[in-house]
Amino acid sequence: MPHRLISPRTASPQELDALVHVLDGADIIVHRLEGTITHWSIGCENMYGWAREEAVGEMVDALLATQYPEPVETIRAHLKSRGFWQGEIIHRHKSGHDIHVATRCVLVNLSDGDPAVIQANSDISALKKAEEAVRSREAHLSSILDTVPDAMVVIDQKGSVLSFSKAAEQLFGMTSDKICGRNVSDLMPSPYRSAHDGYIGRYLETGEKRIIGYGRVVTGQRADGSQFPMELHVGEATANGERIFTGFVRDLTSRFRIEEDLRQAQKMEAVGQLTGGLAHDFNNLLTVISGNLEMIEDKLQPGPLRDMLREAQDAATDGAKLTGQLLAFGRRQPLNPKHADLGQLLSGFSDLLRRTLGEDIKLSTVLSGSDFNVLVDSSQLQNAVLNIALNARDAMPKGGSLTTEISRVHLDADYAKMFPEVRSGNFVLISMTDTGSGMTDEVKKRAIEPFFTTKEVGSGTGLGLSMVYGFVKQSGGHLQIYSEADRGTTIRIYLPALTGPKPSALEQEGAASESPLPGGDEHILVVEDDIRVRRVAVARLATMGYRVLEADNGRQALEILRESPEVALLFTDIVMPGGMTGDEVAREARELRPDIAVLFTSGYSEPALAANDTISGARWLRKPYTARELAAQIRELLDAD
């Protein structure tokens, strides 16, 4: 509906002069509708810097370089139709700087019939500057709140949410629009939700503080109903006579998980040391048992007694396998890492797995990408994969599927922060997923503990995943278990990836011979603190024709070496009492006799020593060992000189 035209009031020049004289201190301009200035107050002289004589007769918009918020034609049309117009404009001072002006224009008719405009102006530059400063501070504060990782929630004294930061939106899974105006207790689970308003009321009445000014760990609730631990700090302020409370919230989920993982790692490290020590002592016992059985067997004719001896020997071999699993869990087994392509290795291993798992299990292997080169003990990795596959089979008594996927992944620094023992970098991932019964949270927490099993008595040792865990850690990798009850299990093995071409087969494989090596007549010094193990080793070497000297500690061994220059080889245990380890004995022996051959042995199997080059040309023999293994190692070392 068009506006009704309003007839402007008629004013004589005398009336206008009187009006300007009365309001001379105000900022008043009178100009014709087309813009020619007819009256200019003293207030305008002060505001714009132009004297009355300079301003009268000039076009107002040209003199003051007026910037309107809308076209001039629109404003004039408004004046004609409504009789007035008001708004904010920008004028220019005589010196050249801009002035923000709030103006009100009223249309009048001069006595000669021409329309004129009485324009009353107010300088609002200071107000505009203050508003701009406020906007700038708000934008700066908003940018800070949007980038700070901690969530911020502001509430009033009734508990209603006034402000909800971007981090809070991400943490609680809801937008600011959905929570602002609602009670902050909606972010809390029961029973804290019902108690919150009572706490605020009690604080306002008594001043009793429970959280305000203090940091506390509480429980939050997301929009989807899930709960999480959080650290809450609350501050208090007064605005417009009312109290407001600002809460800063930090999600503790990752920290709690890291602490739990660290406690678990420390626990497993302690158990690993215990099992490693047990395996060391057990290996010494097995060395005595198997050594004596082997020597007795050589003296018996074929018959029932020899068959019984062979069964005992087989039992000792099974015992050695068990200690190998214990050492694997304790990360103390000697590894023989070589350059391997996991894609080729596990694809070739799938036929054996298929026969082992049976026809009820659908087995599939997926290679995602290429370049799966790692440095790994292939046989130990295959044992680890086999253990996982057997566990998967047992979890699927009615059949199912087992999928092995191999891919190359990069673990960044953020991922590494979540797991204390993980380092960032490139890895080859072996992911094995079954459709079995899965694990409960309690079972999952204990899955890698040695001797822990959910199988029936006699159906498993509980060392399968323990061995896998120890092997992966010893190989510089990382093991993760994802599982839910009745939803299956995924076990992920991360092994450090290698770059560069794979060595040729000739570079990787040495010439192996199963033929027993002959003995000799050289002098050998046996250093072993366990008298029974030492007695077996001495007897075996003597049977091979060697001339054997023996010592039960490192210092005694060095004294024998000083007095016996004919000793050609030092055969020493690693872990011994008396203040000297086997490698320290070997190092001092080399200083006395640079040409002496060195063969290490241990039931503790310290892999770092086996791999180092501090004793050049030294060999390694793990307990328990057979006479053939001992003979081969001794002969190769002596013949190498």
Protein Blocks (a to p, Z undefined) as FASTA:
>chain_A
ZZdddddddddfklmmmmmmmmmmpccddddfkopafbdcfklmmmnopafklmgopafk
lmnopacfbdfklmmmmmmmnopacdddddddfkopacdddddddddddfkopacddddd
ddfklmmmmmmmmmmmmmmmmmmmmmmmbdcddddfkopafbdcfklmmmnopafklmgo
pafklmpccfklmmmmmmmmmmmmnopafkgopacddddddfkopacddddddddddeeh
iacdddddddfklmmmmmmmmmmmmmmmmmmmmmmmmmmmmmmmmmmmmmmmmmmmmmpc
cdfklmmmmmmmmmmmmmmmmmmmmmmmnopaccddddddfklmmmmmmmmmmmmnomml
ccddddehehiaccddfklmmmmmmmmmmmmmmmmmnopadddddddddddfklmmmpmk
bccddddddddddfbebjafklmmmmmpghiafbdehiaghlmmmmmmmmmmmnopacdd
dddehiapaddddddddedjdddfklmpccddfbdcdddfbdcddddfblklmmmmmmmm
mmnopacdddfbfklmmmmmmmmmmbmbdcddfbdghhiafklmmmmmmmmmmmbccddd
dfklpaklmmpckbghiacddddddfklmmmmmmmmmmmZZ
